[in-house]
Amino acid sequence: MANIKSAKKRIGVINKKTAANRRIKSSLKAVIKNFYKALDAKDFGTAKEKLVLAEKKLMQAAAKNTIHKNAASRKVSRMNAAFNKAKAAE
């Protein structure tokens, strides 16, 4: 446990930021999972909507440094590729 007052304050700040990051990351996982579920069900209309939403959420998380911008771009790119591949196979 910290003894210095500023260190005690930093612990509180870190806990808040950790909780916020955890919330954002878990919601990202849910959004991405919903996209892949729609894609597996061959529901391309819903999948496209989920893809747009996932891209928006990923870029917002990257803008706030919750995840790295390259990781966000990579995930978006892979989801787009999966969507296009599934649609072409239809």
Number of C-alpha atoms within 10 A of each C-alpha: 6 10 7 8 8 9 12 12 11 12 13 11 12 11 11 12 13 13 12 12 17 13 11 18 17 11 14 18 12 12 19 21 14 17 24 17 15 18 22 13 11 15 13 19 11 15 20 16 12 21 24 14 15 25 21 14 19 26 20 16 19 17 13 11 11 19 17 15 17 11 13 21 15 12 16 20 13 11 19 16 12 14 21 13 11 14 13 8 7 8
